[in-house]
Amino acid sequence: MVRIKRLLAAIGIVAIVFAYSGLAFASEGAGISPDEALTKLVDGNKRFIEGKQAQKDLSDNKRTELTKGQQPFAVVLSCSDSRVPPEHIFDVGLGEIFVVRVAGTVADPIELGSVEYAIEHLGSPLILVLGHQSCGAVKATVAGGKPEGNIGAILKKIAPAVKKAKIKVKDKDKLLDAAILENTKGTASALTEKSSIIKHHVETKKVKIAAGVYNLATGKVELVDATLASKDGSENAAPHEHTHTHADAGQYNHQEGI
C-alpha cells in the first residue's frame, strides 16, 4: 500500500513538471489571423514611411509584463544589414514581432529552427521573409570571386537565385535587383520545403508566409509572390507550389508596397 502511494505521488510530481513545461514552451499566440497580422505590418510600414510612428510603451511595467512571456504576432526573417531594422520598418514595440536576422536572408537549419519555435511555441500566425535593396551578400554573389572565411557558406545559398536572375534578366544594371527578388522568393519557398513543422502549420492554415523587398531610400516594403518556387536548379526550390502561403488579401501584390 505504501509503495502504491509513493508511486502515485511520483506520477503526480511528473505530471506537474510536464504541465509547467507546457506553460513555458507553449503559447496561445497573438490571438489574430495571418491576414490581420499582415495588416498590422502594412499599417506599421505606412506610419514609418510617413514619419508618423505610434507611441511605444517602453515603460518598466511593460518590460515586467514581458518577463512572463511573449506572443509576437509575426515572425520576420530578414537580412542582418544595419539599415534594415524590422522593428523600425514596421513601427512595432517590445514583444510584437519575433525577428530572425542573417546576412543575405537565407534559411539554414539555425534560422529554420528559430522560425519553428516562434510558430510552434509562441503561436505567431505570420512569417514574413524580408529582402532588401542593395543587399551586400547578394551583390558579392553576383560579383563572384572566392570569399574569405565562412562568408562563402552564405554566398553558396544565394548563388542559385543569382543563376536564375541571370537567365531572366540580360540587363546587367537590373541584375542585382532581380537576384535580390529571386533570393527572397527562394527563401520563402524553402521554408515549407525544408521544415515539416512550418509546412504543417501552413497546410493547416494556422500560418501564412509572405515575402517582401525593402527599399532603402523610400522605406517602403513591396510584397512579392512567395508562392512561385524556383525549379531550375535552385537550392531553395520547393517541390511544388503552395498556393496558400501568401496573403490572400487582394490589395497586396508585387506592385504595391506594404
C-alpha positions in Angstrom: 0.0 0.0 0.0 2.8 2.3 0.9 4.5 1.5 -2.4 1.3 2.4 -4.3 1.0 5.7 -2.6 4.6 6.5 -3.3 4.1 5.6 -7.0 1.0 7.8 -7.2 2.9 10.7 -5.6 5.8 10.3 -8.1 3.3 10.3 -11.0 1.7 13.4 -9.6 5.1 15.2 -9.5 5.9 14.2 -13.0 2.5 15.5 -14.2 3.1 18.8 -12.5 6.5 19.1 -14.1 5.1 18.5 -17.6 2.3 20.9 -17.0 4.7 23.7 -16.1 6.9 22.7 -19.0 4.0 23.1 -21.3 3.3 26.6 -20.0 6.9 27.5 -20.5 7.2 26.3 -24.1 3.7 26.9 -25.4 1.6 30.0 -26.0 -1.9 30.8 -27.1 -0.4 33.1 -29.6 -1.2 36.7 -30.6 -5.0 35.9 -31.0 -5.2 37.3 -34.6 -5.3 35.7 -38.0 -2.5 35.6 -40.5 -4.2 38.3 -42.6 -4.7 40.5 -39.6 -1.1 40.1 -38.7 -0.1 41.2 -42.2 -2.3 44.2 -42.0 -0.6 45.2 -38.8 2.7 45.2 -40.6 1.1 47.0 -43.5 -0.1 49.8 -41.3 3.2 50.0 -39.4 5.2 50.4 -42.6 2.9 53.2 -43.7 3.5 55.0 -40.5 7.2 54.5 -40.8 7.2 55.9 -44.4 5.1 58.9 -43.4 7.1 59.6 -40.2 4.0 59.1 -38.1 5.3 56.4 -35.7 3.0 55.3 -32.9 3.8 55.9 -29.3 5.6 52.8 -27.9 5.2 51.5 -24.4 8.8 51.1 -23.2 7.9 51.5 -19.5 9.1 49.4 -16.6 5.6 47.9 -16.4 5.8 46.8 -20.0 9.2 45.2 -19.5 8.0 43.5 -16.4 4.9 42.2 -18.2 7.1 40.7 -20.9 9.1 38.7 -18.4 6.1 36.5 -18.1 6.2 35.5 -21.8 5.8 36.7 -25.3 3.1 36.5 -28.0 4.6 38.1 -31.2 2.1 38.4 -34.0 4.6 37.8 -36.7 8.0 36.3 -37.5 10.3 38.4 -39.7 13.2 36.6 -41.3 15.4 39.4 -42.6 18.9 40.4 -43.5 21.4 41.4 -40.8 22.1 44.7 -42.6 22.2 47.6 -40.2 20.0 49.7 -42.5 17.1 47.2 -42.3 15.8 47.1 -38.7 12.4 45.3 -38.8 11.1 46.9 -35.5 11.5 50.3 -37.0 10.4 49.5 -40.5 7.1 48.1 -39.2 6.8 50.5 -36.3 6.3 47.9 -33.6 7.2 47.9 -29.9 8.6 45.4 -27.4 7.4 41.8 -27.8 5.4 42.4 -31.0 7.5 40.6 -33.6 9.9 37.7 -33.5 12.9 38.7 -35.6 15.4 36.3 -37.1 18.3 38.1 -38.9 21.0 36.6 -41.1 23.2 38.1 -43.8 21.6 37.5 -47.2 18.2 36.5 -45.8 19.0 32.8 -46.2 17.4 29.9 -44.4 19.7 27.3 -42.9 18.7 24.9 -40.0 19.5 27.5 -37.4 17.2 30.1 -38.9 14.5 27.5 -39.6 14.6 26.3 -36.0 14.1 29.9 -34.8 11.1 30.3 -37.1 9.7 26.9 -36.0 10.0 27.9 -32.4 8.0 31.1 -33.0 5.1 29.5 -34.8 5.0 26.3 -32.8 5.6 27.6 -29.2 4.7 31.3 -29.4 1.8 31.0 -31.8 2.9 33.5 -34.4 0.5 33.3 -37.3 2.6 35.0 -40.0 6.1 34.6 -41.4 7.5 37.5 -43.5 10.7 36.9 -45.4 12.3 40.3 -45.9 14.9 41.0 -48.6 16.2 44.5 -49.3 17.6 46.8 -51.9 21.4 46.9 -52.3 22.0 43.7 -50.3 25.7 43.3 -49.8 25.6 39.5 -49.7 23.7 39.2 -52.9 25.9 41.8 -54.5 29.0 39.8 -53.6 27.4 36.7 -55.1 26.7 38.5 -58.3 30.3 39.8 -58.4 31.7 36.2 -58.0 35.2 35.5 -56.8 36.3 33.5 -53.8 35.1 34.8 -50.4 37.1 34.5 -47.2 36.1 32.5 -44.1 32.6 31.4 -43.6 31.1 34.1 -45.9 31.3 31.5 -48.7 28.6 29.5 -47.0 26.2 32.4 -47.3 27.1 33.1 -50.9 26.6 29.5 -51.8 23.0 29.7 -50.5 22.4 32.8 -52.6 24.1 31.5 -55.8 21.0 29.6 -57.2 18.9 32.8 -57.0 21.7 34.7 -58.9 21.8 32.0 -61.5 18.0 32.2 -62.1 18.1 36.0 -62.2 20.8 35.9 -64.9 18.6 33.7 -67.0 15.6 36.1 -66.7 17.5 39.4 -66.9 20.0 40.3 -69.5 20.5 44.0 -68.5 23.4 44.0 -66.0 22.1 47.2 -64.4 19.0 45.3 -63.4 20.7 42.0 -62.4 21.2 42.9 -58.7 17.6 43.8 -58.1 16.5 40.7 -59.9 18.8 38.5 -57.9 17.5 40.0 -54.6 14.0 39.3 -55.7 14.7 35.7 -56.6 16.7 35.2 -53.4 13.8 36.5 -51.3 11.2 34.3 -53.1 13.6 31.3 -52.9 14.0 31.6 -49.1 10.2 31.9 -48.7 9.7 28.8 -50.7 12.4 26.9 -48.8 10.6 27.4 -45.5 8.0 24.7 -46.3 10.4 22.5 -48.3 13.0 22.2 -45.6 10.8 22.3 -42.4 8.0 19.8 -41.9 6.8 21.9 -38.9 6.4 25.1 -41.0 4.8 23.1 -43.8 2.3 21.5 -41.4 1.3 24.9 -40.0 0.9 26.4 -43.5 -1.1 23.5 -44.8 -3.5 23.6 -41.8 -3.8 27.4 -42.4 -2.6 28.3 -39.0 0.3 30.2 -40.6 0.9 32.1 -43.8 4.1 33.0 -45.5 4.6 36.4 -47.1 7.7 37.9 -48.7 8.8 41.4 -49.3 11.7 43.6 -50.5 12.6 46.8 -48.6 13.6 49.9 -50.4 16.4 51.7 -48.5 15.6 55.1 -50.0 11.8 55.2 -49.6 11.3 53.0 -46.6 8.6 51.0 -48.5 8.3 47.2 -48.3 6.9 45.7 -51.5 5.3 42.3 -51.2 6.3 39.7 -53.8 4.6 36.5 -54.8 6.2 33.9 -52.5 4.2 31.0 -54.0 6.3 30.8 -57.1 9.1 28.3 -56.2 12.3 28.2 -58.3 12.6 24.8 -60.0 15.6 25.2 -62.3 18.5 24.1 -60.0 17.8 26.5 -57.1 18.9 25.1 -53.8 15.8 26.9 -52.3 13.4 25.3 -54.8 10.2 23.8 -53.4 8.9 20.6 -55.0 5.5 22.1 -55.6 3.7 25.3 -55.3 1.9 26.2 -52.1 -0.8 28.4 -53.3 -1.9 29.2 -49.7 1.5 30.5 -48.5 0.9 34.2 -49.3 -1.6 36.7 -48.1 -5.0 36.2 -49.7 -5.9 39.9 -49.4 -6.3 41.1 -52.9 -4.8 44.6 -52.3 -1.4 43.1 -51.6 0.6 42.3 -54.7 4.0 42.9 -56.2 3.1 46.3 -57.5 2.1 47.7 -54.1 4.1 48.4 -51.1 3.2 47.3 -47.6 
